[in-house]
């Protein structure tokens, strides 16, 4: 290493999030090949290509993320890669879950093979095909009004949940539609509420 690198060159900026170590739980195996990062665990396996300026190293039972990019990009890429890697590790170890609720008279859903069939007040039932990495089941205690989605891939799960919700998003007057569990739907008074002071 040159004297200029030792004395004059500032240390690359580190992200507050990116410099945190990622613990690897038991039962999860990690494969790193260049900028390809793969994890395998009880809930499945995931593989992702990370930015070339980012390096992930396995040190015992933790992962360390660093970046050699210049300027502010070092911290940004380090934080991004750390967040992606942490969600992948958690996904294959524990999995992710999203619950959708169908609110409305006669609204219900069922899972048929690898597709979700929805009756949500339209002229015909809607069907949404599930990608292989996402599984779905109807809560047996909900009479078809709660759909549980599970996946090791957080991004795919979020996209599927958003796409199904978009088939019949909750409307602001009666609140009917498909919503996330715990979602606060803003309500409007409608014509009946105009005369009230």
Secondary structure, DSSP 8 states (H G I E B T S, - for coil): --HHHHHTS------TTTTS-EE--TT-EEEEETTEEEEEETTEEEEEE--TTEEEEEETTEEEEEE--STTHHHHHHHHHHHHHHHHHHHHHT-EEEEEEEESTT-EEEEETTEEEEESSSSS-EEEE--TTEEEEE-GGGTT-EEEEEES-HHHHHHHHHHHHHHTB--TTT--EEEETT--------GGGTT--
